[in-house]
Structure formats: structure tokens, C-alpha cells
């Protein structure tokens, strides 16, 4: 009876898993919004007049303010104000940014004085792309702040429990959002006859995500009361000091993890922005919807094995080894997209490679994020996550710009691309629909660039494992200690 009274809310399985579902739902809808235009990129040129460079600029805008320092500020906010305030703030920023983007590509914006003014400068980029980029910047601040907040929230609710499994499941649920939007976005766009419709749909879902996080805040408030924390303790004001940040920056292991993170994710998230069009260009004769139906399986490989990976990491460890394996799979997949798919035009090969890439996407994050609490003390954990995300955002901001520029540059003299662009211009001049005209870019060089990021990530993963072996950070050790497992076994035996 005494043991039952001492139990807190996060000791109850139903409560901590409910908390996980609520915060993961917010990220599920956020990931849907991030990639809502990825499956319909080939429709943006005919409908909105966006070139690959304009699209790359739009994609990069998500990370611009974060790179300029917002994520560092977000770390202070998270460690000072706590996960409840920061989570609600981040979800609200996502909704505001989404609304601005939606307005920018809608008919309500077309023909306004603001559109004419935006078109008067930087004429190579349409006003709709500029407005969408502004909204995406604000959304990106909220999305990245939410990612760090969720990580700290899971670390709090699952400390000493199934932390890797919980973090892995949260990431899997979020990535199923990618699967969902690659399935839904082309269908909505085709059915409604505009790329605006799927953006509006996802904006509404972000409001639902905000509500979900508010419900989580109710649970978290109750948990803090049980733990005897008052407001000042929740905010971390008694423990956290801005000067503690210098300890993070001076940590060698922190920089290894941060650089590994930025290199690996630079080969994943920017690829998602171009992946559907890459398949459409390499498989010949398939529509944007068919390409999206293939690419949507990318997160499924991750979702399927996440439960097994999380359970293995919690009970057996080997996190550093998983980082190496994930980087190897990443390199192999991008080399196949660069060298084999353009020659074979095989849909079977495309499906298989997409699923294996998804497995890689499960291996690395599932091992990476639960490792951070092992190398960073808890009072600055929120700032550590934010600083890692900040370094990551530098890559995620620059790489879409690079890929968009490379695509336009290497295809500048491509006869098929020139012919397609002229056909689109002629169709528009004649007042005809041009949505079915594909610009057949050669994606070889961009895919080799992604593979190169994977090679650098692999070298860092190998170094990280050697560093862990020498300094005993515990990256290869299980998250659940043997004594905890023994206690679980005793509880199960007593229940039986």
C-alpha cells in the first residue's frame, strides 16, 4: 500500500504513454505541414511559377531564423520557463506561420498591393514564394522549438524507464505524418484543382496539435504537484544559469554529436523535399501522385522497426554501433538513387531503397537523441537539445538552397528541361493547364551530394564509438539499468 501511495503519474504506464501520444500528435501534424508541398513540387512551376531555386529558398526559410539565433533563445526559454509554456508557445508559432504561408499562396493574396510590392524587388522569386517563406520561417521557429521541448518532456516522463522506446515511438509517429501527407497531398491537390487545398488542410491540423499539447499540460501540471515542484522549480530558475551554456560549447563530445546530427539530417530532410520529384524524373512516365505513393513508404521502414530498436536500446544498448549502421545504409541508398535508378528505371528498386532508407532513419535518431542525456547534465538539457538543433538547422537551411541551385545549374543546358519549360510557358500563354507537364531534371549530382554527407556522418559515428570506448560515456550501455529490470521482474511476479 505504501508503494502505491508513493507512485507518481509517470510511474503509471497508461499516463506516461498517454502523455507521449498527446505530444507526438503535435509533432505528427507538424511533420505533415513541413512536407505538404514536397509531393506536389512538380505542380508549383505550372500553378505558382516557382523555379527549383525559388522552391529551395522556400524550403531553406524554415530554418533561417533558427540559424540566426532563435534556437539559442529557445533553449533559454525552455530551461527557464519549462516544457508547458514552451510547448504551447511553439505550437502557437506553428499555427501563425502556417496561416501566413496559406495566405501567401491563396487567391486572397493575388492582386493585392502587398503582392505588387513584393514583386517589385528580387524579381527572380515570385511574391507568393516570398510570402510563403515568411510564414515558413515563423512555422520553423515553432517546429524546431517544439522538437527540443518534446525531447525534454519525454526525458522527464520516461527517466529511468523506456526512454529510447518512447523517443523512438515519438519520432515514428511524427514520420508517419510524412507517409500520410505524401499520400494525401497529391490527392487533395488534384481533387480541388489547386496546391492551396492541402496547405489549408494541414493548417487546420496544426490547430488540433495545439489542443493536444494543452491537454498534455494538464497532465504535466499534475505530475509536478506529485513531485512537489512549485512554479520556480518547474521554470528551473534556481538551477539554470546562462553561464552554464559555455560548458556545453566547451564539450568535445557535444560537438561530435552535433556535427554527426547535422551531416546525417542534411541527407534526410532536404532529400524529402525533392524525393518525389526525383522519382518522377527517374522512373519515367509516372505522375506526381504515383511518385508520392512510392516515396510515402520512406517513413514506414522507420515506424515498423522503431519499437524493436527502442526496446533493444533500452535493454541491450549498442547506440553508437547503430549510428554507424544507419550511416552505412544512408550512403548505399543515395548511391542507388544517383547511379542505379536512372539506368534501371525500376519501381521495385525504388520501393526497396526507399524502405531501407527509412530503416536508416530509424537507426540513427533512435540511438542519437537518448544519448544526449548521457553526456549533458539535466539542468541544461533543454539548451543542449536546442544547440544541437541550432547546428542542425545551419545545414538544413543551406542544403535546400544548394540542391535547388545545383538542380537549376546542372540542368541549364539540358534539352529536355528547356523544352518542358517552354511548353509550360506556351500553355500559360494560351490559357491552358500545365500541371501535367513534368520538368525532367537530372538528379545525379544532388544525390551524390547527399551520399557525401552520409560518408562524413559515418566517419564521425566511428569516431564517436571510439571516443565512448575510451571515456565511458555509456553510449553502448542500456538505458534501463539491471537493477531496474530486476525490480520490474519482481513486480510482474507479484502481480501474477
Residue pairs with C-beta under 8 A, 6 or more apart in sequence:
8 223
8 226
8 227
9 15
9 16
9 219
9 222
9 223
9 226
10 16
10 19
10 156
10 157
10 158
10 161
10 223
15 219
16 157
16 158
16 161
16 166
18 219
19 153
19 157
19 216
19 219
19 220
20 154
20 157
20 158
20 166
20 169
20 170
21 173
22 212
22 213
22 215
22 216
22 219
23 87
23 150
23 153
23 154
23 170
23 212
23 213
23 216
24 150
24 169
24 170
24 173
24 174
25 173
25 208
25 209
25 212
26 87
26 91
26 146
26 150
26 209
26 210
26 212
26 213
27 146
27 147
27 150
27 170
27 173
27 174
27 177
27 209
28 173
28 174
28 176
28 177
28 180
28 209
29 177
29 202
29 205
29 206
29 208
29 209
30 94
30 142
30 143
30 146
30 174
30 177
30 206
30 209
31 174
31 175
31 177
31 178
31 181
32 177
32 178
32 180
32 181
32 202
32 205
33 94
33 98
33 139
33 143
33 181
33 199
33 202
33 203
33 205
33 206
34 62
34 143
35 177
35 178
35 181
35 182
35 185
35 272
35 273
36 181
36 185
36 198
36 199
36 202
37 44
37 55
37 58
37 185
37 195
37 199
38 181
38 182
38 185
38 272
38 273
38 274
38 275
38 276
39 181
39 182
39 185
39 186
39 276
39 288
39 289
39 291
39 292
39 295
39 296
40 185
40 186
40 189
40 195
40 198
40 288
40 292
41 55
41 273
41 274
41 276
41 277
41 288
42 276
42 277
42 280
42 288
42 438
42 439
43 189
43 195
43 288
43 435
44 50
44 55
44 195
45 51
45 421
45 424
45 434
45 439
46 424
46 427
46 428
46 433
46 434
46 435
46 437
47 194
47 195
47 435
48 105
48 126
48 128
48 129
48 195
49 126
49 128
50 58
50 126
50 128
50 129
51 124
51 404
51 408
52 404
52 407
52 408
52 441
53 124
53 125
53 404
53 405
53 407
53 408
54 124
54 125
54 126
54 129
54 404
55 129
55 273
55 404
56 273
56 400
56 401
56 402
56 403
56 404
56 405
56 407
57 125
57 129
57 133
57 400
57 401
57 404
58 129
58 132
58 133
58 136
59 136
59 270
59 273
59 400
59 404
60 396
60 397
60 398
60 399
60 400
60 401
61 133
61 134
61 136
61 137
61 140
62 136
62 137
62 139
62 140
62 143
62 396
62 397
63 140
63 144
63 393
63 394
63 396
63 397
64 137
64 140
64 397
65 137
65 138
65 140
65 141
66 74
66 140
66 141
66 144
66 389
66 390
66 393
66 397
67 390
67 393
67 394
67 397
69 390
70 141
70 145
71 144
71 145
71 148
71 386
71 387
71 389
71 390
71 393
72 386
72 387
72 390
74 86
74 90
74 141
74 144
74 145
74 148
74 386
75 148
75 245
75 382
75 383
75 384
75 385
75 386
75 387
75 390
76 242
76 383
77 85
77 86
77 89
77 145
78 86
78 145
78 148
78 149
78 152
78 382
78 383
78 385
78 386
79 236
79 240
79 379
79 380
79 381
79 382
79 383
80 235
80 236
80 237
80 240
81 235
82 234
82 235
82 236
83 149
83 152
83 153
83 156
83 220
83 382
84 217
84 220
84 221
84 234
86 145
86 149
86 382
87 146
87 149
87 150
87 153
87 213
87 216
87 217
88 210
88 213
88 214
88 217
89 142
89 145
90 141
90 142
90 143
90 145
90 146
90 149
91 142
91 146
91 206
91 209
91 210
91 213
92 142
92 210
93 138
93 139
93 141
93 142
93 145
94 139
94 142
94 143
94 146
94 206
94 209
94 210
95 142
95 203
95 206
95 207
95 210
96 138
96 139
96 142
97 135
97 136
97 137
97 138
97 139
97 140
97 141
97 142
98 135
98 139
98 199
98 202
98 203
98 206
99 135
99 203
100 131
100 134
100 135
100 138
101 131
101 132
101 134
101 135
101 136
101 139
101 199
102 135
102 196
102 199
102 200
102 203
103 109
103 131
103 135
104 127
104 128
104 129
104 130
104 131
104 132
104 134
104 135
105 128
105 131
105 132
105 195
105 196
105 199
106 196
107 196
109 115
109 127
109 128
109 131
110 128
114 127
114 131
115 127
115 128
115 131
116 127
118 127
118 130
118 131
119 126
119 127
122 130
140 393
144 389
144 393
145 386
147 385
147 389
148 382
148 385
148 386
148 389
149 382
150 170
151 167
151 369
151 372
151 385
152 381
152 382
152 385
153 216
153 220
154 163
154 166
154 167
154 170
155 163
155 373
155 378
155 381
157 166
157 223
158 166
158 167
160 480
160 481
160 484
161 480
161 484
162 310
162 311
162 314
162 479
162 480
163 314
163 370
163 373
163 479
164 309
164 310
164 311
164 313
164 314
164 319
164 366
164 367
164 370
164 479
165 307
165 310
165 311
165 313
165 314
166 310
167 310
167 365
167 366
167 369
167 370
168 306
168 307
168 309
168 310
168 313
168 362
168 365
168 366
169 306
169 307
169 310
171 302
171 306
171 362
171 365
171 366
171 369
172 299
172 302
172 303
172 306
172 307
172 362
173 303
175 299
175 302
175 303
175 358
175 361
176 299
176 300
176 303
177 299
178 272
178 296
178 298
178 299
179 296
179 297
179 298
179 299
179 300
179 303
180 296
181 198
181 202
182 276
182 292
182 293
182 295
182 296
182 298
183 292
183 293
183 296
184 198
184 201
185 198
185 292
186 288
186 289
186 292
187 289
188 197
188 198
188 201
189 195
189 197
189 198
190 289
191 197
224 233
224 234
232 238
236 379
239 379
240 379
240 380
240 383
244 379
244 380
244 383
245 380
245 383
245 387
247 380
248 254
248 376
248 380
248 383
248 384
248 387
249 387
251 375
251 376
252 467
253 375
253 464
253 467
253 471
253 473
254 375
254 376
254 384
254 387
254 388
256 460
256 463
256 464
256 467
257 368
257 371
257 372
257 375
257 388
257 464
258 387
258 388
258 391
258 392
259 391
259 460
260 323
260 368
260 457
260 460
260 461
260 464
261 368
261 388
261 391
261 392
262 391
262 392
262 394
262 395
262 396
263 395
263 453
263 454
263 456
263 457
263 460
264 326
264 327
264 330
264 364
264 368
264 453
264 454
264 457
265 392
265 395
265 396
266 395
266 396
266 399
266 450
266 453
267 330
267 334
267 450
267 451
267 453
267 454
267 457
268 330
268 361
269 396
270 396
270 399
270 400
270 403
270 450
271 334
271 450
272 298
273 400
273 403
274 403
274 407
274 443
274 446
275 295
275 298
275 354
276 288
276 291
276 292
276 294
276 295
277 288
277 291
277 441
278 337
278 441
278 443
278 446
278 447
279 286
279 291
279 294
279 295
279 341
279 350
280 286
280 287
280 288
280 290
280 291
280 438
281 438
281 440
281 441
281 442
281 443
282 337
282 341
282 342
282 345
282 350
282 443
283 291
283 294
283 341
283 345
283 347
283 350
284 345
286 347
287 436
294 347
294 350
294 351
294 354
295 354
297 351
297 354
297 355
297 358
298 354
298 355
298 357
298 358
298 361
299 358
299 361
300 355
300 358
301 354
301 355
301 356
301 357
301 358
301 359
301 361
301 362
302 358
302 359
302 361
302 362
303 358
303 362
305 359
305 362
306 362
306 366
309 322
309 362
309 363
309 366
309 367
310 366
312 318
313 319
313 322
313 366
313 367
313 370
313 478
313 479
314 478
314 479
314 480
315 478
315 480
315 485
316 478
317 475
317 476
317 477
317 478
317 479
318 476
319 367
319 368
319 370
319 371
319 475
319 476
320 367
320 371
320 461
320 464
320 465
320 468
320 475
320 476
321 465
321 476
322 363
322 364
322 366
322 367
323 363
323 364
323 367
323 368
323 461
323 464
323 465
324 458
324 461
324 462
324 465
325 363
326 360
326 361
326 362
326 363
326 364
326 367
326 461
327 360
327 364
327 454
327 457
327 458
327 461
328 458
329 356
329 357
329 359
329 360
329 363
330 357
330 360
330 364
330 451
330 454
330 457
331 451
331 454
331 455
331 458
332 356
333 353
333 354
333 356
333 357
333 360
334 357
334 447
334 448
334 450
334 451
334 454
335 447
335 448
335 451
336 349
336 353
337 353
337 443
337 447
337 450
338 443
338 444
338 447
338 448
338 451
339 444
340 349
341 349
341 350
341 353
342 442
342 443
342 444
364 457
367 475
370 479
371 473
371 475
372 381
372 384
372 385
372 388
373 381
374 473
374 474
374 475
375 473
376 384
399 453
402 449
403 446
403 449
406 445
406 446
406 449
407 441
407 443
407 446
410 442
410 445
411 417
411 441
411 442
414 440
414 441
414 442
416 440
417 439
417 440
417 441
420 437
420 438
420 439
420 440
421 439
423 434
423 437
424 434
424 437
424 439
427 433
427 434
427 437
428 434
464 475
465 475
465 476
467 473
468 474
468 475
468 476
469 476
